[in-house]
């Protein structure tokens, strides 16, 4: 695994962890003016989308390497 792939994997894991934290906040915390339940859920979805982009980049890179061989 090269450095870029390791970085993408680490970013993906971190983003998924953040999404999980935000989902827990949506369930447990009482909403305020700027951080409502909907806000936490939208943030979690955004983190999950970013994580899926990182996963796609990682696998696209692997496919490119295999295609070149």
C-alpha positions as CSV (number, residue, x, y, z in Angstrom):
1,X,0.0,0.0,0.0
2,X,1.5,3.3,-1.0
3,X,1.2,6.6,0.9
4,X,-1.7,8.0,-1.0
5,X,-3.8,4.9,-0.5
6,X,-3.0,4.8,3.2
7,X,-4.0,8.5,3.5
8,X,-7.3,7.9,1.7
9,X,-8.0,4.9,3.9
10,X,-7.3,6.9,7.0
11,X,-9.4,9.8,5.8
12,X,-12.3,7.4,5.0
13,X,-12.1,5.9,8.5
14,X,-12.0,9.3,10.2
15,X,-15.0,10.6,8.2
16,X,-17.1,7.5,9.1
17,X,-16.2,8.0,12.7
18,X,-17.3,11.6,12.6
19,X,-20.5,10.6,10.9
20,X,-21.2,8.1,13.7
21,X,-20.5,10.8,16.4
22,X,-22.9,13.2,14.6
23,X,-25.6,10.5,14.5
24,X,-25.2,9.9,18.2
25,X,-25.5,13.6,18.9
26,X,-28.7,13.7,16.8
27,X,-30.2,11.0,19.0
28,X,-29.0,12.3,22.4
29,X,-28.5,16.0,22.4
30,X,-31.3,18.4,22.8
31,X,-31.5,20.8,19.8
32,X,-30.5,24.4,20.0
33,X,-31.0,27.3,17.6
34,X,-27.9,26.4,15.5
35,X,-27.6,22.7,16.1
36,X,-30.9,21.0,15.6
37,X,-31.4,17.3,15.1
38,X,-31.8,17.8,11.4
39,X,-28.4,19.6,11.3
40,X,-26.6,16.7,13.0
41,X,-28.2,14.2,10.6
42,X,-27.3,16.3,7.5
43,X,-23.7,16.7,8.7
44,X,-23.5,12.9,9.2
45,X,-24.7,12.4,5.6
46,X,-22.2,14.8,4.3
47,X,-19.4,13.0,6.1
48,X,-20.6,9.6,4.7
49,X,-20.7,11.1,1.2
50,X,-17.1,12.3,1.6
51,X,-16.0,8.9,2.9
52,X,-17.6,7.1,-0.1
53,X,-15.7,9.5,-2.4
54,X,-12.4,8.5,-0.7
55,X,-13.3,4.8,-1.0
56,X,-14.1,5.3,-4.7
57,X,-10.7,7.1,-5.2
58,X,-8.9,4.2,-3.5
59,X,-10.5,1.5,-5.6
60,X,-10.2,3.5,-8.8
61,X,-6.5,3.8,-8.1
62,X,-6.3,0.0,-7.6
63,X,-8.2,-0.6,-10.8
64,X,-5.8,1.6,-12.7
65,X,-2.8,-0.2,-11.4
66,X,-4.3,-3.6,-12.4
67,X,-5.2,-2.3,-15.8
68,X,-1.7,-1.2,-16.5
69,X,-0.3,-4.6,-15.7
